[in-house]
Each structure stands twice: as C-alpha cells, then as structure tokens.
Amino acid sequence: MSEHGKAGWAGALAGVEQAIGDCLAALDHYEGAFADVLAEAEPPVRLHRPALEPDGDWADRTTATRRQVHDLEQLLDEQEQAWATWQESYTTWRRSLEQLPR
C-alpha cells in the first residue's frame, strides 16, 4: 500500500472515529438534558381543557413543553450534523479503499 493510500485511510478512519464520538456525546447530552423529563411520574396531561375556564397551569405546561421541544429539536439537529459528518468520513474512507492499487 502506498504512503498516500495509508495516510488517506488513516485520516478517514480518524474522521469516522471522531464523528462516532460526537454522536455519542450528543446522545449523552440528550439523556442528561431530558433525564428529569423522562423520569417524571406525573399523571397524563389533559388533552381537553374546558372552554371558558381559565387555567394558568395549562399555560405553564404549554410554555414548558414548548421549551422542551425547542431543546429537543436543537439536540436532534446536533445529532444530525454529527451523523452527516460520520457518513461523509465513512464514504471518504470507503472510496479510499476502492482506489487502492491492487
């Protein structure tokens, strides 16, 4: 194997390793950020609110839910980016193997 092929292979493999590490870090971050939400033992949220009855608790829950959804979307975006990086590194590595002299 030529030195160029070895360097390309090693670089691609290092990129794959970094991308996998980034994905695992994002998953750890997700678990940490939402551990309290996932562990809550609250009764089910009411799906119907009687009309004409002001309910501050309902507004508080809606606001909290919107915040959690925003945080979750942000984490999912980070994970998507990490997986895209991994896929790109993997594709580069695979192509480098296909171009090796036989």
C-alpha positions as protocol buffer text, in pm:
chain_id: "A"
residue {
  index: 1
  type: MET
  ca { x: 0 y: 0 z: 0 }
}
residue {
  index: 2
  type: SER
  ca { x: 140 y: 341 z: -92 }
}
residue {
  index: 3
  type: GLU
  ca { x: 208 y: 607 z: 170 }
}
residue {
  index: 4
  type: HIS
  ca { x: -65 y: 824 z: 17 }
}
residue {
  index: 5
  type: GLY
  ca { x: -317 y: 541 z: 49 }
}
residue {
  index: 6
  type: LYS
  ca { x: -216 y: 479 z: 411 }
}
residue {
  index: 7
  type: ALA
  ca { x: -248 y: 847 z: 501 }
}
residue {
  index: 8
  type: GLY
  ca { x: -589 y: 877 z: 334 }
}
residue {
  index: 9
  type: TRP
  ca { x: -714 y: 562 z: 502 }
}
residue {
  index: 10
  type: ALA
  ca { x: -585 y: 668 z: 844 }
}
residue {
  index: 11
  type: GLY
  ca { x: -732 y: 1017 z: 807 }
}
residue {
  index: 12
  type: ALA
  ca { x: -1070 y: 883 z: 701 }
}
residue {
  index: 13
  type: LEU
  ca { x: -1072 y: 635 z: 987 }
}
residue {
  index: 14
  type: ALA
  ca { x: -983 y: 911 z: 1234 }
}
residue {
  index: 15
  type: GLY
  ca { x: -1272 y: 1116 z: 1095 }
}
residue {
  index: 16
  type: VAL
  ca { x: -1512 y: 824 z: 1142 }
}
residue {
  index: 17
  type: GLU
  ca { x: -1389 y: 777 z: 1498 }
}
residue {
  index: 18
  type: GLN
  ca { x: -1437 y: 1148 z: 1573 }
}
residue {
  index: 19
  type: ALA
  ca { x: -1787 y: 1151 z: 1422 }
}
residue {
  index: 20
  type: ILE
  ca { x: -1893 y: 848 z: 1627 }
}
residue {
  index: 21
  type: GLY
  ca { x: -1754 y: 1015 z: 1939 }
}
residue {
  index: 22
  type: ASP
  ca { x: -1952 y: 1330 z: 1857 }
}
residue {
  index: 23
  type: CYS
  ca { x: -2272 y: 1126 z: 1814 }
}
residue {
  index: 24
  type: LEU
  ca { x: -2220 y: 950 z: 2146 }
}
residue {
  index: 25
  type: ALA
  ca { x: -2154 y: 1283 z: 2316 }
}
residue {
  index: 26
  type: ALA
  ca { x: -2476 y: 1425 z: 2168 }
}
residue {
  index: 27
  type: LEU
  ca { x: -2670 y: 1123 z: 2295 }
}
residue {
  index: 28
  type: ASP
  ca { x: -2517 y: 1162 z: 2642 }
}
residue {
  index: 29
  type: HIS
  ca { x: -2613 y: 1530 z: 2633 }
}
residue {
  index: 30
  type: TYR
  ca { x: -2969 y: 1438 z: 2534 }
}
residue {
  index: 31
  type: GLU
  ca { x: -3001 y: 1185 z: 2815 }
}
residue {
  index: 32
  type: GLY
  ca { x: -2867 y: 1433 z: 3068 }
}
residue {
  index: 33
  type: ALA
  ca { x: -3084 y: 1721 z: 2948 }
}
residue {
  index: 34
  type: PHE
  ca { x: -3404 y: 1522 z: 2945 }
}
residue {
  index: 35
  type: ALA
  ca { x: -3345 y: 1279 z: 3233 }
}
residue {
  index: 36
  type: ASP
  ca { x: -3582 y: 1471 z: 3459 }
}
residue {
  index: 37
  type: VAL
  ca { x: -3849 y: 1487 z: 3189 }
}
residue {
  index: 38
  type: LEU
  ca { x: -3821 y: 1118 z: 3110 }
}
residue {
  index: 39
  type: ALA
  ca { x: -3828 y: 1020 z: 3478 }
}
residue {
  index: 40
  type: GLU
  ca { x: -4129 y: 1232 z: 3575 }
}
residue {
  index: 41
  type: ALA
  ca { x: -4417 y: 1033 z: 3713 }
}
residue {
  index: 42
  type: GLU
  ca { x: -4689 y: 1291 z: 3657 }
}
residue {
  index: 43
  type: PRO
  ca { x: -5041 y: 1189 z: 3570 }
}
residue {
  index: 44
  type: PRO
  ca { x: -5120 y: 1207 z: 3200 }
}
residue {
  index: 45
  type: VAL
  ca { x: -5164 y: 1556 z: 3061 }
}
residue {
  index: 46
  type: ARG
  ca { x: -5523 y: 1653 z: 2997 }
}
residue {
  index: 47
  type: LEU
  ca { x: -5595 y: 1668 z: 2628 }
}
residue {
  index: 48
  type: HIS
  ca { x: -5913 y: 1866 z: 2669 }
}
residue {
  index: 49
  type: ARG
  ca { x: -5947 y: 2193 z: 2852 }
}
residue {
  index: 50
  type: PRO
  ca { x: -6298 y: 2310 z: 2923 }
}
residue {
  index: 51
  type: ALA
  ca { x: -6383 y: 2624 z: 2728 }
}
residue {
  index: 52
  type: LEU
  ca { x: -6421 y: 2948 z: 2922 }
}
residue {
  index: 53
  type: GLU
  ca { x: -6226 y: 2814 z: 3218 }
}
residue {
  index: 54
  type: PRO
  ca { x: -5901 y: 2999 z: 3272 }
}
residue {
  index: 55
  type: ASP
  ca { x: -5626 y: 2758 z: 3362 }
}
residue {
  index: 56
  type: GLY
  ca { x: -5286 y: 2904 z: 3448 }
}
residue {
  index: 57
  type: ASP
  ca { x: -5148 y: 2554 z: 3498 }
}
residue {
  index: 58
  type: TRP
  ca { x: -5234 y: 2470 z: 3138 }
}
residue {
  index: 59
  type: ALA
  ca { x: -5048 y: 2777 z: 3011 }
}
residue {
  index: 60
  type: ASP
  ca { x: -4747 y: 2691 z: 3229 }
}
residue {
  index: 61
  type: ARG
  ca { x: -4739 y: 2336 z: 3095 }
}
residue {
  index: 62
  type: THR
  ca { x: -4769 y: 2460 z: 2737 }
}
residue {
  index: 63
  type: THR
  ca { x: -4481 y: 2702 z: 2786 }
}
residue {
  index: 64
  type: ALA
  ca { x: -4264 y: 2435 z: 2948 }
}
residue {
  index: 65
  type: THR
  ca { x: -4346 y: 2192 z: 2668 }
}
residue {
  index: 66
  type: ARG
  ca { x: -4253 y: 2445 z: 2402 }
}
residue {
  index: 67
  type: ARG
  ca { x: -3916 y: 2497 z: 2575 }
}
residue {
  index: 68
  type: GLN
  ca { x: -3854 y: 2123 z: 2590 }
}
residue {
  index: 69
  type: VAL
  ca { x: -3949 y: 2077 z: 2225 }
}
residue {
  index: 70
  type: HIS
  ca { x: -3709 y: 2355 z: 2128 }
}
residue {
  index: 71
  type: ASP
  ca { x: -3427 y: 2193 z: 2328 }
}
residue {
  index: 72
  type: LEU
  ca { x: -3503 y: 1855 z: 2174 }
}
residue {
  index: 73
  type: GLU
  ca { x: -3503 y: 1997 z: 1822 }
}
residue {
  index: 74
  type: GLN
  ca { x: -3168 y: 2160 z: 1889 }
}
residue {
  index: 75
  type: LEU
  ca { x: -3021 y: 1831 z: 2013 }
}
residue {
  index: 76
  type: LEU
  ca { x: -3162 y: 1643 z: 1715 }
}
residue {
  index: 77
  type: ASP
  ca { x: -3002 y: 1899 z: 1482 }
}
residue {
  index: 78
  type: GLU
  ca { x: -2667 y: 1842 z: 1655 }
}
residue {
  index: 79
  type: GLN
  ca { x: -2705 y: 1466 z: 1618 }
}
residue {
  index: 80
  type: GLU
  ca { x: -2800 y: 1500 z: 1253 }
}
residue {
  index: 81
  type: GLN
  ca { x: -2488 y: 1708 z: 1191 }
}
residue {
  index: 82
  type: ALA
  ca { x: -2268 y: 1455 z: 1374 }
}
residue {
  index: 83
  type: TRP
  ca { x: -2414 y: 1166 z: 1173 }
}
residue {
  index: 84
  type: ALA
  ca { x: -2368 y: 1357 z: 848 }
}
residue {
  index: 85
  type: THR
  ca { x: -2002 y: 1412 z: 939 }
}
residue {
  index: 86
  type: TRP
  ca { x: -1966 y: 1043 z: 1015 }
}
residue {
  index: 87
  type: GLN
  ca { x: -2129 y: 943 z: 688 }
}
residue {
  index: 88
  type: GLU
  ca { x: -1902 y: 1176 z: 493 }
}
residue {
  index: 89
  type: SER
  ca { x: -1592 y: 1035 z: 667 }
}
residue {
  index: 90
  type: TYR
  ca { x: -1709 y: 679 z: 608 }
}
residue {
  index: 91
  type: THR
  ca { x: -1773 y: 748 z: 241 }
}
residue {
  index: 92
  type: THR
  ca { x: -1427 y: 904 z: 205 }
}
residue {
  index: 93
  type: TRP
  ca { x: -1271 y: 603 z: 377 }
}
residue {
  index: 94
  type: ARG
  ca { x: -1462 y: 356 z: 160 }
}
residue {
  index: 95
  type: ARG
  ca { x: -1363 y: 539 z: -158 }
}
residue {
  index: 96
  type: SER
  ca { x: -1000 y: 542 z: -46 }
}
residue {
  index: 97
  type: LEU
  ca { x: -1015 y: 164 z: -14 }
}
residue {
  index: 98
  type: GLU
  ca { x: -1168 y: 129 z: -359 }
}
residue {
  index: 99
  type: GLN
  ca { x: -885 y: 335 z: -511 }
}
residue {
  index: 100
  type: LEU
  ca { x: -602 y: 129 z: -360 }
}
residue {
  index: 101
  type: PRO
  ca { x: -366 y: -25 z: -613 }
}
residue {
  index: 102
  type: ARG
  ca { x: -413 y: -400 z: -642 }
}
